[in-house]
Amino acid sequence: MQKEFWNERYGKADYVYGEEPNDFLREQLKPGDGLWLFPAEGEGRNAVYAASLGLKVFAFDQSEAGRTKAIRLAEKRGLQIEYRLGPVQDIELPKAHFDGAALIYAHFLPEFRVAAYRKITESLKPGARIIFEAFSKRQVEYQARGEKSGGPQDIAMLFSEDEVRSLFAGIEFDLLEAREIELREGEHHHGKGHVVRFTGQKK
């Protein structure tokens, strides 16, 4: 069901969330040569940006249409990314392997989310950096009043700050906040929204 939804959304000619990286990622991600993980990467805008900074990129998503567009975007910019196909529960992530991870609107189904975020955290080396932005539980208020900023309709897939602390218990937070932002990321992330975001390091 999820795979079909995303294949249909990403099957359009345009990049539905745009070709430019997420603003918070752009603010927080620094040039380097480490290996970074990009879960639920969709059409590749954030992974390709990381590659432009000199980082090695391992991305995954369950959508074939998303992967096709991500590889196309990387080639258009003369860059390379590794991009695997599959849902989070099936992707092999070696433990203590990555130098960083960027989770940008990586919302997983309720039955997988605890195991998914633990798996991702365990794949990070000690001291690895993590950058996270996703919709908060208050996003349902913005959806109800007609904002076009998007997000899952299921509140169980959204986040509170307390849930983030629990789901990422292996992370030492530098920043953790919930706030309203203005999104300008293509047709599906456009307008006011409410997010939880954090940066931190693997303990």
N, C-alpha and C positions, 0 to 999 in steps of 0.2 A: 504493500500500500504506500508506504513512505517512498520507496524507490520510484514507483510510478508517478507519484506526485511531483517529485523533483525532476524526473526526466521530462515530464510535460512542461514544467516551468522553465527549465534550462533549454528546452528544445527550440525556443524562439531565437531569431537571428541576433537580436540585441542582447547585450549583457544586462540581465534584469536587475542586478545590483551595481551596475556600472563597472568600469575597468580600473578605477582608482582604488587605492587601499582605504580601509576604514580609518577614520581620523584619529582615533585613540591609538591604534597600532602605529600609525605614522608618527605620532608624538613620542611613543615609547620605544620603538624598535631602533636599535643602533646598528651601524655597519659592522661587519665582522666576518669570520670565516667558520663559524660553528655550524652544527647540524640542527635545524629547527623542525619541529613537528607542527603540521597544520591539519587538525582533524576537521571533518565536515566542511571541506574547503570549497565545495561548489564550483563556480566558474573560474576560480584561481586568482582573483585580483590581489588578495593579500599574500599568497605564496609567491606570486610573480614579483610583487614589490620587494619581498624579503630577498629574493634572488638578485634583484637589482642592487641591493646593498652588499652583495658579496657572500651572503649566507647560503649554505647548502640547504635544500628544502626536501622534506618528505611529507607529502600531503596525501590525504585519502578522502574519499566520499563514495557513497553507494550509487551515484548517478553517472551513467556512461556519458550522457549529454553534457554534464558539468565537466567531466574530465576532458572531453574532446575540446571544449571551449577554453579550458585552462591551458592545455598544451598549445592550442592555437595562439593564445595571448602571449605565452612565453616565447614562442617562435617569432611572433611579430616584433618582440622587443629584443630578440637575439639572446635569449636566456634559456636556461635549462632547469627543469624541476622534475623530481621523481614523484609520480602520482599513482597511487594504487586504488583499485576499485574494491569496494566492499563496505558493509556496515561495521561500526565500531566493534561489535562483539566478535567479528570474524577476522579483523585485521590483526596480523601478528606485530606486536610492538615489544622488542627486546627490553628487558629491564635495564635501568641506569645507562641508557644509550644516547639520549638526545641532550644537546646543550641548551635547549629552550623549547617552549611551546607557545603557540598563539591560538587561543580559542576565541574566535570572533563569531558570535551568534551560533555556537555549536550546541544547539539544544537537542538532547536525546530523549527518546521515549521514556516514560516513568519507569518501566520495568527494566530498563538497561542503565539508567543514569548513574546510580551509585557505583556499579561495577565499571562503567565506562570511565568516569572521572578518576577512580582509583587506578585503573589500568594506565591511563594517560600519565598520572602523577608518578607511578612506579617506573614508567619508561624514561623519566628524566634522571640525569646524573645529579648527585648531590651538588648544590649550588647553582643548578640550572635555573634560568629565568623563565617566568611564565607571565603572559599577558592575556587578560580575559575581559571580554565585554559581551553581555547578553541581556535580554529583556528581563526586567524585574516583574514581580507579580502585579505591580501596579499598572503594567502595560494593558491589562484588560480594561481599565478605566479609559485609556486613550483609544482603544479599539471601539469601545461602546459609544464614545462621542464622535466617532467618524474620522479620527486621524488615520492617515495612510502609512504610518510608520511600520506596520506589519507585526510579525511575531506569531508564535503558536497560539492557537485558540484555547488549548488545554492549560489551565493554570498550573497543573502539576509539572509542566515542562518549563515553567518560569522560575525565577530565583528570588529569594530574600537574602539579605546579608548573612543571616544566621545559617541558612542552608549552604551558602558558599563556604563559610567557615567549616561546616561539617563535611561537605563533599571534598574539600581540599585541605584536609587536616594535616597533610604532609607538607604544606606550604607555609613559609614565614612571610606574612604580608608586609609590603612597603606601603601600599595604598589599597584601601577597600572602601568603596562608596556606592551609594545609590543616588541617582540624580536624573532630572529631566534633561534631555538633550534635543537638539534639532538635527534630524537625519536628512542627508542628501545623498543617498546611495541608490540611484536608479528608481524605477517605478514602485518597487515594493518596500523600500525603506525611505519614505519621504514624509517629512513633517515631524511634529513633536512626538517624543516617545520617552519611556522611563526605563533606565538600565541599571544594572549592577555591573561594576567594573573593578578589576584589581590588577595589581602587579605584585610580584613576589619572587622568592627563591625556594627551591626544593631544600628541605632541611637535610 
